[in-house]
């Protein structure tokens, strides 16, 4: 596996911790995270 983006690392950590819900404002830098969620 190659290098992971920060958004990918964050999502993996949230999954491992069992997080079911997250809240945020769409737009800007967070778009990469929303792309990985859906």
PQR file with spaces between the fields and no chain letter, atoms N, CA, C, O and H, PARSE charges and radii, in Angstrom:
ATOM       1  N    UNK     1       0.842   -1.177    0.000 -0.4000 1.5000
ATOM       2  CA   UNK     1       0.000    0.000    0.000 -0.0000 2.0000
ATOM       3  C    UNK     1       0.885    1.236    0.000  0.5500 1.7000
ATOM       4  O    UNK     1       1.885    1.284    0.717 -0.5500 1.4000
ATOM       5  N    UNK     2       0.526    2.232   -0.796 -0.4000 1.5000
ATOM       6  CA   UNK     2       1.302    3.457   -0.903 -0.0000 2.0000
ATOM       7  C    UNK     2       1.002    4.421    0.230  0.5500 1.7000
ATOM       8  O    UNK     2       0.407    4.055    1.244 -0.5500 1.4000
ATOM       9  H    UNK     2      -0.286    2.193   -1.378  0.4000 1.0000
ATOM      10  N    UNK     3       1.419    5.633    0.040 -0.4000 1.5000
ATOM      11  CA   UNK     3       1.178    6.667    1.042 -0.0000 2.0000
ATOM      12  C    UNK     3      -0.310    6.954    1.161  0.5500 1.7000
ATOM      13  O    UNK     3      -1.043    6.930    0.172 -0.5500 1.4000
ATOM      14  H    UNK     3       1.903    5.931   -0.783  0.4000 1.0000
ATOM      15  N    UNK     4      -0.745    7.226    2.390 -0.4000 1.5000
ATOM      16  CA   UNK     4      -2.150    7.560    2.635 -0.0000 2.0000
ATOM      17  C    UNK     4      -2.288    9.059    2.817  0.5500 1.7000
ATOM      18  O    UNK     4      -1.401    9.712    3.368 -0.5500 1.4000
ATOM      19  H    UNK     4      -0.150    7.246    3.193  0.4000 1.0000
ATOM      20  N    UNK     5      -3.401    9.598    2.355 -0.4000 1.5000
ATOM      21  CA   UNK     5      -3.708   11.005    2.592 -0.0000 2.0000
ATOM      22  C    UNK     5      -4.165   11.167    4.040  0.5500 1.7000
ATOM      23  O    UNK     5      -4.579   10.201    4.681 -0.5500 1.4000
ATOM      24  H    UNK     5      -4.121    9.068    1.908  0.4000 1.0000
ATOM      25  N    UNK     6      -4.087   12.377    4.539 -0.4000 1.5000
ATOM      26  CA   UNK     6      -4.536   12.661    5.899 -0.0000 2.0000
ATOM      27  C    UNK     6      -5.987   12.284    6.122  0.5500 1.7000
ATOM      28  O    UNK     6      -6.345   11.776    7.185 -0.5500 1.4000
ATOM      29  H    UNK     6      -3.751   13.162    4.018  0.4000 1.0000
ATOM      30  N    UNK     7      -6.830   12.532    5.119 -0.4000 1.5000
ATOM      31  CA   UNK     7      -8.251   12.187    5.228 -0.0000 2.0000
ATOM      32  C    UNK     7      -8.428   10.675    5.386  0.5500 1.7000
ATOM      33  O    UNK     7      -9.270   10.224    6.163 -0.5500 1.4000
ATOM      34  H    UNK     7      -6.540   12.945    4.256  0.4000 1.0000
ATOM      35  N    UNK     8      -7.638    9.899    4.654 -0.4000 1.5000
ATOM      36  CA   UNK     8      -7.724    8.442    4.747 -0.0000 2.0000
ATOM      37  C    UNK     8      -7.304    7.952    6.132  0.5500 1.7000
ATOM      38  O    UNK     8      -7.925    7.049    6.692 -0.5500 1.4000
ATOM      39  H    UNK     8      -6.954   10.265    4.023  0.4000 1.0000
ATOM      40  N    UNK     9      -6.265    8.544    6.669 -0.4000 1.5000
ATOM      41  CA   UNK     9      -5.798    8.179    8.010 -0.0000 2.0000
ATOM      42  C    UNK     9      -6.868    8.502    9.044  0.5500 1.7000
ATOM      43  O    UNK     9      -7.145    7.692    9.928 -0.5500 1.4000
ATOM      44  H    UNK     9      -5.761    9.278    6.213  0.4000 1.0000
ATOM      45  N    UNK    10      -7.468    9.680    8.937 -0.4000 1.5000
ATOM      46  CA   UNK    10      -8.512   10.088    9.879 -0.0000 2.0000
ATOM      47  C    UNK    10      -9.686    9.115    9.847  0.5500 1.7000
ATOM      48  O    UNK    10     -10.154    8.680   10.899 -0.5500 1.4000
ATOM      49  H    UNK    10      -7.243   10.339    8.219  0.4000 1.0000
ATOM      50  N    UNK    11     -10.165    8.769    8.657 -0.4000 1.5000
ATOM      51  CA   UNK    11     -11.302    7.860    8.528 -0.0000 2.0000
ATOM      52  C    UNK    11     -10.964    6.488    9.102  0.5500 1.7000
ATOM      53  O    UNK    11     -11.797    5.889    9.782 -0.5500 1.4000
ATOM      54  H    UNK    11      -9.785    9.122    7.803  0.4000 1.0000
ATOM      55  N    UNK    12      -9.773    5.982    8.846 -0.4000 1.5000
ATOM      56  CA   UNK    12      -9.366    4.687    9.400 -0.0000 2.0000
ATOM      57  C    UNK    12      -9.357    4.722   10.926  0.5500 1.7000
ATOM      58  O    UNK    12      -9.806    3.773   11.569 -0.5500 1.4000
ATOM      59  H    UNK    12      -9.096    6.468    8.294  0.4000 1.0000
ATOM      60  N    UNK    13      -8.851    5.802   11.507 -0.4000 1.5000
ATOM      61  CA   UNK    13      -8.823    5.937   12.968 -0.0000 2.0000
ATOM      62  C    UNK    13     -10.238    5.986   13.540  0.5500 1.7000
ATOM      63  O    UNK    13     -10.520    5.351   14.557 -0.5500 1.4000
ATOM      64  H    UNK    13      -8.486    6.573   10.985  0.4000 1.0000
ATOM      65  N    UNK    14     -11.124    6.735   12.892 -0.4000 1.5000
ATOM      66  CA   UNK    14     -12.511    6.818   13.356 -0.0000 2.0000
ATOM      67  C    UNK    14     -13.187    5.450   13.300  0.5500 1.7000
ATOM      68  O    UNK    14     -13.933    5.091   14.211 -0.5500 1.4000
ATOM      69  H    UNK    14     -10.895    7.251   12.066  0.4000 1.0000
ATOM      70  N    UNK    15     -12.932    4.687   12.243 -0.4000 1.5000
ATOM      71  CA   UNK    15     -13.500    3.340   12.123 -0.0000 2.0000
ATOM      72  C    UNK    15     -12.988    2.432   13.237  0.5500 1.7000
ATOM      73  O    UNK    15     -13.765    1.707   13.859 -0.5500 1.4000
ATOM      74  H    UNK    15     -12.325    4.979   11.503  0.4000 1.0000
ATOM      75  N    UNK    16     -11.681    2.473   13.488 -0.4000 1.5000
ATOM      76  CA   UNK    16     -11.087    1.621   14.519 -0.0000 2.0000
ATOM      77  C    UNK    16     -11.619    1.953   15.907  0.5500 1.7000
ATOM      78  O    UNK    16     -11.722    1.073   16.761 -0.5500 1.4000
ATOM      79  H    UNK    16     -11.050    3.062   12.984  0.4000 1.0000
ATOM      80  N    UNK    17     -11.959    3.224   16.135 -0.4000 1.5000
ATOM      81  CA   UNK    17     -12.498    3.651   17.427 -0.0000 2.0000
ATOM      82  C    UNK    17     -14.001    3.424   17.538  0.5500 1.7000
ATOM      83  O    UNK    17     -14.584    3.645   18.600 -0.5500 1.4000
ATOM      84  H    UNK    17     -11.875    3.939   15.441  0.4000 1.0000
ATOM      85  N    UNK    18     -14.631    2.986   16.457 -0.4000 1.5000
ATOM      86  CA   UNK    18     -16.057    2.690   16.485 -0.0000 2.0000
ATOM      87  C    UNK    18     -16.957    3.912   16.405  0.5500 1.7000
ATOM      88  O    UNK    18     -18.115    3.859   16.820 -0.5500 1.4000
ATOM      89  H    UNK    18     -14.158    2.806   15.595  0.4000 1.0000
ATOM      90  N    UNK    19     -16.439    5.002   15.879 -0.4000 1.5000
ATOM      91  CA   UNK    19     -17.226    6.233   15.759 -0.0000 2.0000
ATOM      92  C    UNK    19     -18.332    6.016   14.730  0.5500 1.7000
ATOM      93  O    UNK    19     -18.074    5.589   13.605 -0.5500 1.4000
ATOM      94  H    UNK    19     -15.499    5.045   15.542  0.4000 1.0000
ATOM      95  N    UNK    20     -19.572    6.319   15.134 -0.4000 1.5000
ATOM      96  CA   UNK    20     -20.728    6.122   14.254 -0.0000 2.0000
ATOM      97  C    UNK    20     -21.217    7.428   13.634  0.5500 1.7000
ATOM      98  O    UNK    20     -21.801    7.409   12.550 -0.5500 1.4000
ATOM      99  H    UNK    20     -19.782    6.667   16.048  0.4000 1.0000
ATOM     100  N    UNK    21     -20.993    8.554   14.295 -0.4000 1.5000
ATOM     101  CA   UNK    21     -21.491    9.845   13.815 -0.0000 2.0000
ATOM     102  C    UNK    21     -20.383   10.889   13.904  0.5500 1.7000
ATOM     103  O    UNK    21     -19.632   10.929   14.879 -0.5500 1.4000
ATOM     104  H    UNK    21     -20.519    8.569   15.175  0.4000 1.0000
ATOM     105  N    UNK    22     -20.289   11.724   12.886 -0.4000 1.5000
ATOM     106  CA   UNK    22     -19.401   12.880   12.932 -0.0000 2.0000
ATOM     107  C    UNK    22     -20.181   14.088   12.427  0.5500 1.7000
ATOM     108  O    UNK    22     -21.124   13.945   11.649 -0.5500 1.4000
ATOM     109  H    UNK    22     -20.899   11.691   12.094  0.4000 1.0000
ATOM     110  N    UNK    23     -19.795   15.246   12.863 -0.4000 1.5000
ATOM     111  CA   UNK    23     -20.449   16.481   12.474 -0.0000 2.0000
ATOM     112  C    UNK    23     -19.414   17.426   11.892  0.5500 1.7000
ATOM     113  O    UNK    23     -18.254   17.404   12.304 -0.5500 1.4000
ATOM     114  H    UNK    23     -19.029   15.362   13.495  0.4000 1.0000
ATOM     115  N    UNK    24     -19.813   18.246   10.950 -0.4000 1.5000
ATOM     116  CA   UNK    24     -18.893   19.206   10.364 -0.0000 2.0000
ATOM     117  C    UNK    24     -19.585   20.074    9.341  0.5500 1.7000
ATOM     118  O    UNK    24     -20.729   19.822    8.965 -0.5500 1.4000
ATOM     119  H    UNK    24     -20.755   18.263   10.615  0.4000 1.0000
ATOM     120  N    UNK    25     -18.899   21.074    8.903 -0.4000 1.5000
ATOM     121  CA   UNK    25     -19.391   21.982    7.872 -0.0000 2.0000
ATOM     122  C    UNK    25     -18.730   21.626    6.548  0.5500 1.7000
ATOM     123  O    UNK    25     -17.505   21.674    6.446 -0.5500 1.4000
ATOM     124  H    UNK    25     -17.969   21.279    9.208  0.4000 1.0000
ATOM     125  N    UNK    26     -19.516   21.268    5.524 -0.4000 1.5000
ATOM     126  CA   UNK    26     -18.914   20.927    4.241 -0.0000 2.0000
ATOM     127  C    UNK    26     -18.276   22.131    3.560  0.5500 1.7000
ATOM     128  O    UNK    26     -18.775   23.253    3.642 -0.5500 1.4000
ATOM     129  H    UNK    26     -20.512   21.229    5.607  0.4000 1.0000
ATOM     130  N    UNK    27     -17.182   21.872    2.898 -0.4000 1.5000
ATOM     131  CA   UNK    27     -16.505   22.924    2.151 -0.0000 2.0000
ATOM     132  C    UNK    27     -15.028   22.963    2.479  0.5500 1.7000
ATOM     133  O    UNK    27     -14.599   22.536    3.551 -0.5500 1.4000
ATOM     134  H    UNK    27     -16.777   20.960    2.832  0.4000 1.0000
ATOM     135  N    UNK    28     -14.269   23.475    1.555 -0.4000 1.5000
ATOM     136  CA   UNK    28     -12.837   23.671    1.779 -0.0000 2.0000
ATOM     137  C    UNK    28     -12.069   22.385    1.981  0.5500 1.7000
ATOM     138  O    UNK    28     -12.232   21.424    1.229 -0.5500 1.4000
ATOM     139  H    UNK    28     -14.616   23.822    0.684  0.4000 1.0000
ATOM     140  N    UNK    29     -11.241   22.375    2.989 -0.4000 1.5000
ATOM     141  CA   UNK    29     -10.301   21.282    3.229 -0.0000 2.0000
ATOM     142  C    UNK    29     -11.009   19.982    3.608  0.5500 1.7000
ATOM     143  O    UNK    29     -10.487   18.900    3.341 -0.5500 1.4000
ATOM     144  H    UNK    29     -11.108   23.155    3.600  0.4000 1.0000
ATOM     145  N    UNK    30     -12.167   20.067    4.215 -0.4000 1.5000
ATOM     146  CA   UNK    30     -12.865   18.870    4.692 -0.0000 2.0000
ATOM     147  C    UNK    30     -13.502   18.052    3.569  0.5500 1.7000
ATOM     148  O    UNK    30     -13.971   16.941    3.816 -0.5500 1.4000
ATOM     149  H    UNK    30     -12.592   20.946    4.432  0.4000 1.0000
ATOM     150  N    UNK    31     -13.528   18.569    2.357 -0.4000 1.5000
ATOM     151  CA   UNK    31     -14.167   17.856    1.242 -0.0000 2.0000
ATOM     152  C    UNK    31     -13.550   16.485    0.989  0.5500 1.7000
ATOM     153  O    UNK    31     -14.264   15.553    0.621 -0.5500 1.4000
ATOM     154  H    UNK    31     -13.147   19.472    2.156  0.4000 1.0000
ATOM     155  N    UNK    32     -12.253   16.344    1.177 -0.4000 1.5000
ATOM     156  CA   UNK    32     -11.609   15.038    0.992 -0.0000 2.0000
ATOM     157  C    UNK    32     -12.172   14.007    1.970  0.5500 1.7000
ATOM     158  O    UNK    32     -12.336   12.837    1.623 -0.5500 1.4000
ATOM     159  H    UNK    32     -11.673   17.102    1.477  0.4000 1.0000
ATOM     160  N    UNK    33     -12.463   14.446    3.184 -0.4000 1.5000
ATOM     161  CA   UNK    33     -13.034   13.544    4.188 -0.0000 2.0000
ATOM     162  C    UNK    33     -14.441   13.138    3.781  0.5500 1.7000
ATOM     163  O    UNK    33     -14.787   11.958    3.844 -0.5500 1.4000
ATOM     164  H    UNK    33     -12.330   15.396    3.466  0.4000 1.0000
ATOM     165  N    UNK    34     -15.254   14.098    3.365 -0.4000 1.5000
ATOM     166  CA   UNK    34     -16.614   13.774    2.932 -0.0000 2.0000
ATOM     167  C    UNK    34     -16.596   12.853    1.713  0.5500 1.7000
ATOM     168  O    UNK    34     -17.452   11.976    1.603 -0.5500 1.4000
ATOM     169  H    UNK    34     -14.973   15.056    3.314  0.4000 1.0000
ATOM     170  N    UNK    35     -15.661   13.028    0.813 -0.4000 1.5000
ATOM     171  CA   UNK    35     -15.545   12.152   -0.360 -0.0000 2.0000
ATOM     172  C    UNK    35     -15.303   10.700    0.058  0.5500 1.7000
ATOM     173  O    UNK    35     -15.845    9.778   -0.552 -0.5500 1.4000
ATOM     174  H    UNK    35     -14.965   13.741    0.902  0.4000 1.0000
ATOM     175  N    UNK    36     -14.501   10.500    1.083 -0.4000 1.5000
ATOM     176  CA   UNK    36     -14.210    9.140    1.538 -0.0000 2.0000
ATOM     177  C    UNK    36     -15.375    8.513    2.290  0.5500 1.7000
ATOM     178  O    UNK    36     -15.497    7.290    2.342 -0.5500 1.4000
ATOM     179  H    UNK    36     -14.061   11.249    1.579  0.4000 1.0000
ATOM     180  N    UNK    37     -16.219    9.334    2.865 -0.4000 1.5000
ATOM     181  CA   UNK    37     -17.356    8.810    3.622 -0.0000 2.0000
ATOM     182  C    UNK    37     -18.459    8.293    2.715  0.5500 1.7000
ATOM     183  O    UNK    37     -19.203    7.390    3.098 -0.5500 1.4000
ATOM     184  H    UNK    37     -16.120   10.328    2.823  0.4000 1.0000
ATOM     185  N    UNK    38     -18.574    8.853    1.521 -0.4000 1.5000
ATOM     186  CA   UNK    38     -19.696    8.482    0.642 -0.0000 2.0000
ATOM     187  C    UNK    38     -19.228    7.869   -0.638  0.5500 1.7000
ATOM     188  O    UNK    38     -20.046    7.504   -1.482 -0.5500 1.4000
ATOM     189  H    UNK    38     -17.970    9.587    1.210  0.4000 1.0000
